[in-house]
């Protein structure tokens, strides 16, 4: 019996080592499956995100809407040689139909601001291209400021002089 006990005690550690090895392999297998599943699911979501981004890039911008600020602006300004006149016709560009309605609603404020701006200029300032470009950016800023204050949206992207006459 003593010999049998010795033989059993020698086999017990061997089966314990086998169990530890099998448990280790099972843990590695479960860990690998978890990592593989995570990569699979995260990889699938990245592909969906890329598709959404591509769809958004393919959207075409809205068509430009031009709004005529009529009637034309006619102002006088003092010059070294006496009174001079400036007559300007303007078009404002937006891509939002609501902005057109908002601009028409606040047109008295816009026109007042622009008349004051035009009459503050001199013929020397406006005789050069740079002066006209500066005035164009000032007109845009004035309109955007009024719309931002009244509606919360600047709305106008650009303004264009369709007629510019100084006498």
Backbone torsions as a table, in degrees:
resi	resn	phi	psi	omega
1	UNK	NA	-35.3	179.2
2	UNK	-64.1	-36.5	178.6
3	UNK	-67.8	-37.6	179.0
4	UNK	-65.7	-39.2	179.2
5	UNK	-63.6	-38.0	179.7
6	UNK	-66.1	-42.4	179.7
7	UNK	-65.0	-39.4	179.1
8	UNK	-67.1	-40.3	-178.8
9	UNK	-68.2	-28.5	177.5
10	UNK	-72.8	-34.5	-178.8
11	UNK	-77.2	-28.0	-179.0
12	UNK	-61.1	-47.2	178.1
13	UNK	-63.9	-33.6	-180.0
14	UNK	-64.4	-44.8	179.8
15	UNK	-69.2	-31.0	175.6
16	UNK	-65.1	-39.5	177.9
17	UNK	-65.7	-39.7	178.5
18	UNK	-63.5	-42.0	179.6
19	UNK	-63.6	-41.6	179.6
20	UNK	-63.8	-42.9	179.3
21	UNK	-64.0	-43.8	179.3
22	UNK	-64.8	-40.8	177.3
23	UNK	-64.4	-40.6	177.8
24	UNK	-62.1	-44.4	178.3
25	UNK	-64.0	-40.1	179.1
26	UNK	-64.6	-40.9	178.6
27	UNK	-64.1	-42.6	177.5
28	UNK	-63.3	-39.4	178.7
29	UNK	-63.8	-44.0	179.1
30	UNK	-65.7	-42.2	178.8
31	UNK	-63.3	-43.0	178.4
32	UNK	-62.9	-40.8	178.9
33	UNK	-65.1	-39.1	178.0
34	UNK	-64.5	-44.9	178.6
35	UNK	-64.6	-43.4	179.1
36	UNK	-61.6	-41.9	178.7
37	UNK	-64.7	-41.1	178.6
38	UNK	-62.2	-46.6	179.3
39	UNK	-62.1	-41.0	179.9
40	UNK	-61.4	-48.5	-177.0
41	UNK	-70.2	-39.9	178.0
42	UNK	-68.5	-38.1	178.0
43	UNK	-63.2	-38.4	178.7
44	UNK	-65.5	-38.9	-179.6
45	UNK	-70.2	-34.3	177.6
46	UNK	-64.7	-39.3	179.2
47	UNK	-63.9	-40.8	178.1
48	UNK	-62.8	-41.6	179.8
49	UNK	-62.0	-42.2	179.5
50	UNK	-63.2	-38.2	179.2
51	UNK	-64.5	-43.0	-179.8
52	UNK	-63.0	-42.6	179.5
53	UNK	-62.8	-41.6	179.5
54	UNK	-64.2	-39.3	179.1
55	UNK	-64.1	-42.1	179.7
56	UNK	-64.5	-36.7	180.0
57	UNK	-67.6	-28.9	-176.5
58	UNK	-78.2	-12.1	179.6
59	UNK	-64.8	133.8	179.1
60	UNK	-83.9	144.2	177.4
61	UNK	-66.2	153.7	179.2
62	UNK	-65.9	154.9	-179.5
63	UNK	-70.6	143.5	179.8
64	UNK	-70.1	141.2	176.6
65	UNK	-117.9	125.6	-179.4
66	UNK	-104.7	130.5	-177.2
67	UNK	-115.7	121.1	179.0
68	UNK	-81.6	127.1	176.3
69	UNK	-91.5	84.1	-176.5
70	UNK	-104.6	153.7	-4.4
71	UNK	-71.5	173.3	-179.5
72	UNK	-63.3	157.3	178.7
73	UNK	-89.8	127.8	175.2
74	UNK	-127.5	119.0	-179.4
75	UNK	-133.5	158.8	174.1
76	UNK	-112.2	152.0	173.3
77	UNK	-142.1	153.2	-177.6
78	UNK	-79.3	140.1	176.6
79	UNK	-130.7	167.0	179.2
80	UNK	-60.0	-26.9	-177.7
81	UNK	-100.4	14.1	179.1
82	UNK	116.5	-167.5	-177.5
83	UNK	-69.2	138.5	176.6
84	UNK	-128.0	158.4	-177.7
85	UNK	-122.2	147.2	175.6
86	UNK	-127.3	129.2	175.4
87	UNK	-123.3	124.7	-175.3
88	UNK	-131.1	134.2	170.3
89	UNK	-110.9	135.8	-174.8
90	UNK	-124.6	149.2	170.0
91	UNK	-127.9	133.8	175.6
92	UNK	-106.8	142.0	-178.9
93	UNK	-112.8	134.8	174.6
94	UNK	-140.8	170.7	174.9
95	UNK	-121.9	9.6	-176.2
96	UNK	-122.5	120.6	-178.7
97	UNK	-62.5	-31.8	179.4
98	UNK	-64.4	-34.0	-179.7
99	UNK	-65.0	-36.2	177.8
100	UNK	-59.3	-45.2	179.0
101	UNK	-65.4	-41.6	-179.7
102	UNK	-65.0	-40.8	179.1
103	UNK	-64.3	-42.2	178.3
104	UNK	-63.6	-38.6	179.8
105	UNK	-64.3	-37.7	-176.5
106	UNK	-102.5	19.2	-177.8
107	UNK	-58.2	-39.3	178.8
108	UNK	-58.7	-40.1	179.2
109	UNK	-68.6	-41.8	179.6
110	UNK	-62.8	-48.6	-177.9
111	UNK	-62.5	-41.9	178.5
112	UNK	-59.2	-47.1	-179.4
113	UNK	-62.0	-41.3	-178.5
114	UNK	-72.0	-37.4	176.2
115	UNK	-60.0	-45.5	178.5
116	UNK	-62.1	-40.7	178.9
117	UNK	-65.0	-48.6	-178.7
118	UNK	-62.2	-41.9	-176.6
119	UNK	-73.7	-12.5	177.5
120	UNK	-84.2	-6.2	-177.4
121	UNK	-91.3	157.6	175.9
122	UNK	-107.6	160.7	179.4
123	UNK	-65.0	-31.2	178.2
124	UNK	-65.4	-40.3	179.1
125	UNK	-63.5	-40.1	-172.5
126	UNK	-91.9	-3.7	-178.4
127	UNK	-77.2	-19.3	179.5
128	UNK	-102.1	154.7	179.2
129	UNK	-57.9	-43.1	-178.6
130	UNK	-60.0	-38.3	178.4
131	UNK	-65.2	-40.1	178.2
132	UNK	-67.6	-40.3	178.2
133	UNK	-65.1	-39.7	177.5
134	UNK	-63.7	-43.6	178.0
135	UNK	-61.6	-40.2	178.9
136	UNK	-60.2	-44.1	179.1
137	UNK	-69.1	-33.0	176.7
138	UNK	-68.5	-37.9	177.2
139	UNK	-63.7	-46.5	178.9
140	UNK	-59.1	-46.9	-179.6
141	UNK	-62.0	-39.6	180.0
142	UNK	-64.5	-45.0	179.9
143	UNK	-65.5	-45.1	-180.0
144	UNK	-62.1	-39.1	179.2
145	UNK	-63.1	-43.4	179.5
146	UNK	-64.4	-47.1	-179.9
147	UNK	-64.2	-39.0	178.4
148	UNK	-62.7	-44.0	-179.6
149	UNK	-66.5	-40.7	-174.5
150	UNK	-86.0	-31.7	-173.6
151	UNK	-123.0	-15.5	-176.9
152	UNK	86.0	3.4	-177.5
153	UNK	-135.1	129.2	179.2
154	UNK	-70.1	-41.3	169.0
155	UNK	69.2	-42.6	-176.0
156	UNK	-88.8	128.7	-179.8
157	UNK	-89.4	-34.9	-176.9
158	UNK	-160.4	162.1	173.3
159	UNK	-128.0	151.0	-177.4
160	UNK	-132.4	136.2	172.4
161	UNK	-83.7	118.5	177.1
162	UNK	-98.6	-11.1	172.4
163	UNK	-156.5	137.6	-177.9
164	UNK	-145.7	103.2	-175.1
165	UNK	-124.6	128.2	173.3
166	UNK	-117.8	137.0	176.5
167	UNK	-129.6	NA	NA
